[in-house]
Amino acid sequence: MPGSPKSAQYVLGHDDWELERLATQARLIDPITRRTLLAAGVAPGMRVLDVGSGAGDISFLVAELVGGTGEVIGVDRSPIAIRAANARLESRNLPNVSFVEGDPAQLKFERSFDAVVGRYVLMFQPDPAAMLRGLARHLRPGGLLAFHEIDWHGVRSYPAVPTHDRSCEWMMKTIAQSGADPRLGAKLATLMQSAGLPAPSLRLESIASAGPDHAGLAAYTADLARTLLPAAVRLGIVTADEVDIDTLAERIRKEMLANTATVIGRGEIGAWVRI
């Protein structure tokens, strides 16, 4: 969660390039998040709080699930992200969606929510259990808490695609050294229980790509590398010349084809619980 002095450094930022990358990410990852939220029980008519809403991708996805009788409020600490979300909202006929700037665990709302959801949010919290306890206070009795987080440990290729694997390794190091947790997804169950919540239900998915890279993992990896590269160079993890960012996606694709390899993306882990 960006914008708070108590947060880990939000290394991804909110510049125009990153907001564009998030839109690309949404096209790739939204189907996984949708399946997680449907399995969790997000349904028409619900009032939902989207935590760390960014440019609004999850809020817009949830709006489809809750329909016109539901309501979605997206909250983010970054004023840049809120402005971007509101700009996108103007082109959509979604009167039941709104965005608020602030700390979602500390804000007060007029009414409780049926569900609190978030994607790639807890990994940036210095105390994610405390965040979950704060968010649970916004739920009605029997309300739903559902999060989708990452486990970078699942990234791999076979036969090896060295450029892809090295890129993922330095990106994971950059995220970790910036104060975030690249393996938060694998900790969701114990995290929720340490926050005093019941044991959650879990699901794991990933994206795999081979041949001509129909899933777009090469471009997706290179786009994230471009966002993280300044921080990686600053931290001394890698040099710009080593990465050669402008050719990275094509080099990954060529290695995939040359090695007849399959690339498997990060673990996409969902967890949900009723309070």
C-alpha positions as CSV (number, residue, x, y, z in Angstrom):
1,M,0.0,0.0,0.0
2,P,1.7,3.2,-1.1
3,G,1.7,6.6,0.6
4,S,2.0,5.7,4.2
5,P,5.2,6.1,6.3
6,K,4.4,2.9,8.0
7,S,4.3,0.9,4.8
8,A,7.1,-0.9,3.1
9,Q,8.5,1.0,0.2
10,Y,6.0,0.7,-2.7
11,V,8.8,0.0,-5.2
12,L,6.4,-0.2,-8.2
13,G,5.3,3.4,-8.1
14,H,2.4,5.1,-9.8
15,D,3.9,6.8,-12.9
16,D,2.2,6.6,-16.3
17,W,4.2,3.6,-17.4
18,E,3.3,1.7,-14.2
19,L,-0.4,2.4,-14.6
20,E,-0.2,1.2,-18.1
21,R,1.6,-2.0,-17.0
22,L,-1.1,-2.5,-14.4
23,A,-3.7,-2.5,-17.1
24,T,-1.8,-5.1,-19.0
25,Q,-1.4,-7.1,-15.8
26,A,-5.2,-6.9,-15.3
27,R,-5.9,-8.5,-18.7
28,L,-3.6,-11.4,-17.7
29,I,-4.4,-11.9,-14.1
30,D,-8.0,-10.7,-13.8
31,P,-9.4,-14.2,-14.8
32,I,-7.6,-15.7,-11.8
33,T,-8.8,-13.1,-9.4
34,R,-12.4,-13.4,-10.8
35,R,-12.4,-17.2,-10.1
36,T,-11.0,-16.6,-6.6
37,L,-13.7,-14.1,-5.8
38,L,-16.5,-16.2,-7.2
39,A,-15.2,-19.2,-5.2
40,A,-15.1,-17.0,-2.1
41,G,-18.7,-16.0,-2.5
42,V,-18.7,-12.5,-3.9
43,A,-22.2,-12.2,-5.4
44,P,-24.8,-9.8,-6.8
45,G,-26.1,-7.2,-4.3
46,M,-23.0,-7.1,-2.1
47,R,-21.4,-4.0,-0.7
48,V,-17.6,-4.5,-1.2
49,L,-14.5,-2.6,-0.1
50,D,-11.5,-2.9,-2.5
51,V,-8.3,-2.4,-0.5
52,G,-5.3,-0.9,-2.4
53,S,-7.5,-0.2,-5.4
54,G,-4.8,1.4,-7.5
55,A,-6.1,2.4,-10.9
56,G,-9.4,0.6,-10.3
57,D,-8.9,-2.8,-12.0
58,I,-10.2,-4.9,-9.1
59,S,-13.0,-2.4,-8.3
60,F,-14.3,-2.7,-11.9
61,L,-14.0,-6.4,-11.8
62,V,-16.0,-6.6,-8.6
63,A,-18.6,-4.2,-10.0
64,E,-19.3,-6.9,-12.6
65,L,-19.8,-9.5,-9.9
66,V,-22.0,-7.5,-7.6
67,G,-24.1,-5.9,-10.4
68,G,-26.2,-2.8,-10.3
69,T,-27.7,-3.7,-7.0
70,G,-24.3,-3.9,-5.3
71,E,-21.8,-1.2,-4.4
72,V,-18.0,-1.0,-4.6
73,I,-15.7,1.4,-2.8
74,G,-12.1,1.4,-3.8
75,V,-9.5,2.8,-1.3
76,D,-5.9,3.6,-1.9
77,R,-3.3,5.8,-0.1
78,S,-1.9,7.2,-3.3
79,P,-3.6,10.3,-4.7
80,I,-2.1,9.6,-8.1
81,A,-3.8,6.2,-8.2
82,I,-7.1,7.6,-7.0
83,R,-7.0,10.3,-9.8
84,A,-6.2,7.6,-12.4
85,A,-9.1,5.4,-11.1
86,N,-11.5,8.3,-11.2
87,A,-10.4,9.2,-14.7
88,R,-11.1,5.6,-15.9
89,L,-14.4,5.6,-14.0
90,E,-15.6,8.6,-16.1
91,S,-15.7,6.4,-19.2
92,R,-17.8,3.7,-17.5
93,N,-21.5,3.7,-16.6
94,L,-20.9,2.5,-13.0
95,P,-22.7,4.8,-10.6
96,N,-22.3,2.2,-7.9
97,V,-18.4,2.5,-7.9
98,S,-16.5,5.2,-6.1
99,F,-12.9,5.8,-5.0
100,V,-11.6,7.2,-1.7
101,E,-8.0,8.2,-0.7
102,G,-6.8,7.0,2.6
103,D,-5.7,4.1,4.8
104,P,-8.5,1.5,4.5
105,A,-7.7,0.1,7.9
106,Q,-8.2,3.5,9.6
107,L,-11.0,5.1,7.6
108,K,-14.5,5.1,8.9
109,F,-17.5,4.3,6.7
110,E,-21.2,5.0,7.3
111,R,-22.1,1.3,6.8
112,S,-20.4,-2.0,7.1
113,F,-19.4,-4.1,4.1
114,D,-20.4,-7.6,2.9
115,A,-16.9,-8.2,1.7
116,V,-13.4,-6.7,1.8
117,V,-11.1,-7.8,-1.0
118,G,-7.7,-7.0,-2.3
119,R,-5.0,-8.1,-4.8
120,Y,-1.2,-7.7,-4.3
121,V,-1.7,-5.5,-1.2
122,L,-0.7,-7.4,1.9
123,M,2.8,-8.1,0.5
124,F,3.5,-4.3,0.9
125,Q,2.5,-4.1,4.6
126,P,5.1,-4.2,7.4
127,D,2.4,-5.8,9.6
128,P,-0.1,-7.5,7.4
129,A,-1.8,-9.2,10.3
130,A,-2.6,-5.8,11.9
131,M,-3.9,-4.7,8.5
132,L,-6.3,-7.7,8.4
133,R,-7.5,-7.0,11.9
134,G,-8.2,-3.4,10.9
135,L,-10.0,-4.4,7.8
136,A,-12.1,-7.0,9.5
137,R,-13.7,-4.2,11.6
138,H,-15.4,-3.0,8.4
139,L,-17.3,-6.2,7.9
140,R,-20.8,-7.0,8.9
141,P,-21.2,-10.3,11.0
142,G,-20.7,-13.1,8.6
143,G,-18.9,-10.8,6.1
144,L,-16.2,-12.1,3.7
145,L,-12.5,-11.3,3.7
146,A,-10.8,-12.3,0.4
147,F,-7.2,-11.6,-0.8
148,H,-5.2,-12.6,-3.9
149,E,-1.4,-12.5,-3.3
150,I,1.8,-13.8,-4.9
151,D,4.3,-16.5,-4.2
152,W,7.3,-15.8,-6.4
153,H,8.9,-19.1,-5.4
154,G,6.8,-20.8,-8.0
155,V,8.4,-19.1,-11.0
156,R,10.4,-21.6,-13.2
157,S,11.0,-22.8,-16.7
158,Y,11.7,-26.2,-18.2
159,P,13.9,-26.8,-20.1
160,A,15.6,-23.7,-18.6
161,V,15.1,-20.3,-20.1
162,P,18.1,-18.6,-18.5
163,T,17.2,-15.0,-19.3
164,H,13.7,-15.4,-17.9
165,D,14.9,-17.1,-14.8
166,R,17.7,-14.6,-14.1
167,S,15.3,-11.7,-14.6
168,C,12.8,-13.2,-12.1
169,E,15.6,-13.8,-9.6
170,W,16.7,-10.2,-9.5
171,M,13.2,-8.9,-9.5
172,M,12.3,-11.0,-6.5
173,K,15.5,-9.8,-4.7
174,T,14.5,-6.2,-5.5
175,I,11.0,-6.6,-4.1
176,A,12.4,-8.2,-1.0
177,Q,15.2,-5.6,-0.4
178,S,12.6,-2.8,-0.9
179,G,10.8,-4.1,2.2
180,A,7.9,-6.1,0.6
181,D,7.3,-9.8,0.9
182,P,7.6,-11.7,-2.5
183,R,6.3,-14.9,-0.8
184,L,3.3,-13.5,1.0
185,G,0.9,-15.6,-0.9
186,A,2.3,-18.8,0.6
187,K,1.8,-17.3,4.1
188,L,-1.8,-16.3,3.7
189,A,-3.3,-19.1,5.8
190,T,-1.0,-18.7,8.8
191,L,-1.2,-14.9,8.4
192,M,-5.0,-14.9,8.7
193,Q,-5.0,-17.1,11.7
194,S,-2.3,-15.0,13.4
195,A,-4.7,-12.1,12.9
196,G,-7.3,-13.9,14.9
197,L,-9.4,-15.0,12.0
198,P,-10.7,-18.5,11.2
199,A,-8.7,-20.8,9.0
200,P,-9.2,-19.7,5.4
201,S,-10.1,-21.6,2.2
202,L,-7.2,-21.5,-0.3
203,R,-6.7,-21.9,-4.0
204,L,-3.6,-21.8,-6.2
205,E,-3.3,-20.9,-9.9
206,S,-0.5,-19.9,-12.2
207,I,0.0,-18.9,-15.8
208,A,2.1,-21.1,-18.1
209,S,3.4,-20.3,-21.5
210,A,5.2,-22.2,-24.3
211,G,5.8,-22.1,-28.0
212,P,5.0,-18.6,-29.4
213,D,4.2,-17.4,-25.8
214,H,0.4,-17.1,-26.2
215,A,0.0,-16.2,-22.6
216,G,2.3,-13.2,-23.0
217,L,4.6,-14.1,-20.1
218,A,7.7,-12.8,-21.9
219,A,6.3,-9.4,-22.3
220,Y,4.7,-9.4,-18.9
221,T,8.1,-10.3,-17.3
222,A,9.9,-7.6,-19.3
223,D,7.3,-5.0,-18.4
224,L,7.7,-5.7,-14.7
225,A,11.4,-5.7,-15.1
226,R,11.3,-2.2,-16.6
227,T,9.3,-0.9,-13.6
228,L,11.7,-2.5,-11.1
229,L,15.0,-1.8,-12.9
230,P,15.7,1.7,-11.3
231,A,15.3,0.2,-7.8
232,A,17.4,-2.8,-8.7
233,V,20.2,-0.6,-10.0
234,R,20.0,1.6,-7.0
235,L,20.2,-1.4,-4.6
236,G,23.2,-2.8,-6.5
237,I,21.4,-6.0,-7.5
238,V,21.9,-5.7,-11.3
239,T,23.1,-3.1,-13.8
240,A,21.1,-1.6,-16.7
241,D,23.6,-3.1,-19.2
242,E,23.1,-6.6,-17.8
243,V,19.3,-6.3,-18.2
244,D,19.3,-4.6,-21.6
245,I,15.6,-3.9,-21.0
246,D,14.7,-2.9,-24.5
247,T,15.5,-6.4,-25.8
248,L,14.5,-8.4,-22.8
249,A,11.1,-9.6,-23.9
250,E,12.4,-10.7,-27.4
251,R,15.4,-12.5,-25.8
252,I,13.1,-14.5,-23.5
253,R,10.8,-15.4,-26.4
254,K,13.8,-16.6,-28.5
255,E,15.1,-18.8,-25.7
256,M,11.7,-20.3,-25.1
257,L,11.4,-21.3,-28.8
258,A,15.0,-22.4,-29.1
259,N,14.7,-24.6,-26.0
260,T,11.1,-25.7,-26.7
261,A,10.6,-24.6,-23.1
262,T,7.6,-24.0,-20.9
263,V,7.6,-21.0,-18.6
264,I,5.5,-21.1,-15.4
265,G,4.7,-17.9,-13.7
266,R,4.4,-16.9,-10.0
267,G,2.0,-18.7,-7.7
268,E,-1.2,-16.8,-7.6
269,I,-2.8,-17.7,-4.3
270,G,-6.2,-16.7,-3.1
271,A,-7.5,-17.0,0.5
272,W,-10.9,-16.2,1.9
273,V,-12.7,-16.5,5.2
274,R,-16.0,-15.4,6.7
275,I,-15.8,-13.4,9.9
